Amino acid sequence: YSTNTAAAQREMEASIGRSFLDDRLSIQTEWGIPIGQSQPSIGLGDVEVRYQLSDDGRWSAKAYQRRNDQNMQSGVVGSQRQGIGLRWEQSGESWSDLLRRNN
């Protein structure tokens, strides 16, 4: 539950997520439902799909759609942004550990 004083808007948020394919594919979604309006409009909320590309989990890809809340405050309704990304993750104790190639 949040109160946005700039837009004098209150909304309740709900989210749900699920994993598939032995947790390699995950889908997360979230909706914001306006409270106090006579006819609240509920459109497609935030959606994120993530897929683990490698067995060790270092490589993954994601696609998303998010509501653009900044434009909603200024009165532009239905504005959304989409994107895709590729992620590589490596951990180590030092920079030399990170740069060293694992065989």
C-alpha positions in Angstrom: 0.0 0.0 0.0 1.4 3.4 -0.9 0.3 7.0 -0.9 1.7 9.3 -3.5 1.1 12.9 -2.4 2.3 14.5 -5.6 -0.5 12.8 -7.6 -2.9 12.4 -4.6 -3.2 8.8 -5.6 -3.4 5.7 -3.4 -3.0 2.2 -4.7 -2.7 -1.3 -3.5 -0.1 -3.6 -5.2 -0.2 -7.3 -5.7 2.4 -9.6 -7.2 2.8 -13.2 -8.1 5.7 -15.3 -9.5 6.3 -18.8 -10.7 9.3 -20.9 -11.8 9.3 -23.6 -14.5 11.7 -26.0 -16.2 13.6 -27.0 -13.1 13.8 -23.3 -12.0 15.5 -22.2 -15.2 12.5 -20.1 -16.3 10.9 -17.6 -13.9 8.0 -15.3 -14.5 7.1 -12.4 -12.1 4.3 -10.0 -12.4 2.9 -7.1 -10.3 -0.2 -4.9 -10.5 -1.1 -1.6 -9.0 -4.8 -1.2 -8.3 -5.9 2.4 -7.7 -8.0 2.9 -4.5 -10.7 5.6 -4.1 -11.5 6.1 -7.8 -15.1 5.4 -9.0 -13.9 3.4 -11.9 -10.3 2.2 -11.4 -8.4 1.2 -14.5 -6.3 -1.9 -14.2 -4.1 -2.5 -17.2 -1.2 -4.9 -17.7 1.2 -4.5 -14.8 4.9 -5.1 -14.5 6.1 -8.4 -16.0 9.6 -9.9 -15.9 10.6 -13.2 -17.6 14.1 -14.5 -16.8 15.7 -17.6 -18.3 19.0 -19.2 -17.0 21.0 -19.9 -20.1 23.9 -21.9 -18.5 23.8 -24.9 -16.1 26.0 -23.0 -13.6 23.7 -20.0 -13.5 26.4 -17.5 -14.7 24.5 -16.6 -17.9 20.9 -15.5 -17.9 18.6 -13.5 -20.2 15.6 -11.4 -19.2 12.7 -9.5 -20.9 10.5 -7.1 -19.1 7.6 -4.6 -19.3 7.1 -2.0 -16.6 4.6 0.7 -16.0 6.2 4.1 -16.3 4.9 5.6 -13.0 6.6 9.0 -13.7 4.4 9.6 -16.7 1.3 8.5 -14.8 1.9 11.3 -12.3 2.0 13.9 -15.0 -1.3 12.6 -16.5 -0.1 10.4 -19.3 -2.0 7.1 -18.8 -0.9 3.8 -20.2 2.7 4.6 -20.7 5.0 1.6 -20.4 8.6 0.6 -21.2 10.0 -2.6 -22.4 13.5 -4.1 -22.5 15.7 -7.1 -22.8 19.0 -8.0 -21.2 21.8 -10.5 -21.0 23.6 -11.0 -17.7 26.9 -12.7 -16.8 27.8 -13.2 -13.2 31.2 -14.1 -11.7 32.2 -14.1 -8.1 35.6 -14.1 -6.4 37.7 -12.9 -3.5 39.8 -10.5 -5.5 40.0 -8.9 -9.0 42.6 -11.5 -10.0 40.1 -14.2 -9.1 37.5 -12.5 -11.3 39.8 -12.2 -14.2 41.3 -15.7 -14.0 39.7 -18.1 -16.4 38.2 -21.3 -14.9 39.0 -24.5 -16.8 
